[in-house]
């Protein structure tokens, strides 16, 4: 079955020359887009048009385009990663839009994620949080036998579910408080559930939360928007675990 | 400890604990208030009010309750201000209705409206009973004990003004909506939640919110429609 063609779309997009300049919205018209094309392919076509017209193409983040690297972002029609659930922007398709529609595209908005250019934001705040404690300190050497440390199946599953976080920042973008709690809790949880990660659990929770606060992310008010918009459906039960880990760590000193 | 109170999670613990404390108070308050509609002579309510006014434990709890209110209210404004600062440039187009509940996104607005109601409520009854007095607050003899006729003050206020009744019905409903998010949310913040308990807290929270909203609304309705003898 041939894909339907969207005859005309209006793309209202945030343009900002660099980190220092004041941005504004520009509206472009784009024609004959196949509903089978991905959202980023539509952006590529639009950028081709802009280049031919001598306009600076729209800068946006993208890499694997397979929904696994966490590079693409975009706040589309009021939702991070657009009007679909459990997908990243690169996995969003134009069949989710109607002919003649105006599509509003904005960058992630958060003090901790400053805009670099157009739709590209600096997400190195996430790296800094990871560097603060999102790791396991181990000595190098031979690989231990896989069955040497028993791990309960449920723990392994919950750890893997938390480890599915690709660090795209949709949780921060979706949260009315620009809170990074879902990200931090996923990173704390996937280690806290495993024996190797338990050793540093206390210092990890404290230093990652301290870094998160320092970088200017907001607090969690349990609206659950992060969980609903997360392309990997990371559960807010991880946030409850982070709160628990944090409280335990604080009470023990 | 100071580090705990300045950390985002620490501040949320304070919100959660003060919220839970206020929820216990609300349950006690509602329980006593319902005596208004179960005994039209007013004796039961007067006895209840007299007990609350004279019991030493309640006397100790009164200032702590006041502190609980102040902490919960002041903390909410500072926390919300910090959260607001975390997004200096706002979105032009938002579509949040599918991802989160209205109550969860508007806890501050709901809380502020409840605060407005609370101030009116305190001026209506608490201040009159405790400090300024009121002509309707005569002394009555119930079960051999002399006490203030608080029933006359409360029932008289509701009987004489439909506007006051409507205000109290709205107050009850607003509080219920606030609690529909607040109840399970406080357990989540304390870390007392997992995939099994989430549904349980939410169901108990919804029941609690409905009981509070209906319970507080039914009292002015009772007097508004003249169901007393």
Interface residues (C-beta under 8 A of the other chain):
Chain A: X25 X75 X77 X78 X79 X83 X104 X106 X109 X110 X111 X112 X115 X174 X176 X177 X178 X179 X209 X210 X212 X213 X216 X217 X218 X219 X220 X221 X222 X223 X224 X225 X228 X229 X235 X236 X237 X239 X240 X241 X242 X243 X244 X245 X246 X247 X250
Chain B: X4 X7 X8 X9 X10 X11 X12 X13 X79 X82 X83 X84 X85 X86 X87 X88 X89 X90 X91 X92 X93 X94 X95 X96 X98 X99 X100 X101 X104 X105 X107 X181 X184 X185 X188 X189 X190 X191 X192 X193 X194 X195 X198
